[in-house]
Amino acid sequence: MILHTLASDEGYPWGDLIRDPKGNLYGTIVGSNSGVFELTPIVGAWDFSFLYTNGAGPGLLMDGTGNLYGQIGPGQSDLYEAVGKLSPGSGGWTYTQLYSFL
């Protein structure tokens, strides 16, 4: 079963998907819009949205409060990666850099 077909400008999935208790799926994507995405189930389909589009590596972890962790975001320069956290909130998702590999 195909949940979502990525458009050519969205990129390519990279790493495994994780699921939250509500049934939403989260993953990373590489390409012109490298970042973190969410697939939300709606009646008869899935809604795709980007949570963050400034770089991400394969794979994510989720804690008990719904924060996402992974190789998210650029480090102190564009040549290095960072470990980051995405936190859900009423106004959307907030990015926090936890560590920069430099």
N, C-alpha and C positions, 0 to 999 in steps of 0.2 A: 504494500500500500504506500503510495506517495503522499506525504503530508504537505509538502511545499516544493515547488520547483523554483530554484533560484534564477533570477534574471541575470543576464550577462554582466550587468553593472554591480550586482550584489557581491559576487565572488564565489568562492568554493568552500564548503564545510571543511573544518579542520579539527579533528579530535572527536571524542565521544559526546553525546548529549547527556544532560542530567535533567531530572524532573523534580519539581517541587510538589508539596502536598495537594495543591490545587489542580495538578495535571499539566501545568505549563512546562515547556521544554526549553532548555538553554544550551547554547553552544557557541563555538567560535568559528569565524569565517576569515579566509585569507583572500586577498585580491585588491581591487581598487578601493574597497571599503572594509579593510581588515578591522575586525572588532568582535563584539559580543552581540548575539541576537537572542530573541525570545520568540517562541511559537506558542500562541495562546489558542486553546480549542474554542471554536464557536460552532454554532449549529451547522453540521455538515461540512465543516472546513477547518482550517487553521489560519490564524492571523499572524503574519510575520512582521517583526519590528526590530530595529537596531536599538540596543541599549547604550552602546559605546562604539565609536568608529575611529579611534586613534591608535589602532594596533592591538593585536592579541595573539597569543600562542595557543597551541592545541590544549584543550582540556580545561575544565573548571571544577571548583569545589563549592559546595553551599553549606553554610552553617545553619543552626536551628532557627535563626531569626530571618533567614532568606538572603543574607549577604552572599555575594558571589566573589570568589577569590581565584586568581590565576595570573598567568603571564599577560598582564593587561597594561597597555600604555607604553609610550616611549620612556626611556630612562632620562638621565641628565642631558644626553645628546641623542640624536636620531640613530646613532650607531649602536646603541645599547638598549636592552629591554628593561622592564620594571615588573615588580610584583605589585599588583593592585587589588583593590576591593571596590565592588559596586554595591551600593546600599539602596534598597527600595525605599521610596518615600511618597508622600501624597503628591508632590510635584514632579515625580519621575525618579530616575536613578541618579545617584551621586557617586562620582569617582574619587577615590582616595589612593594616592601612591603610597605603598608601604615600604618599598625598597627599590633602589635603582642600582643596576649592575654597571658600575663605572669604575 
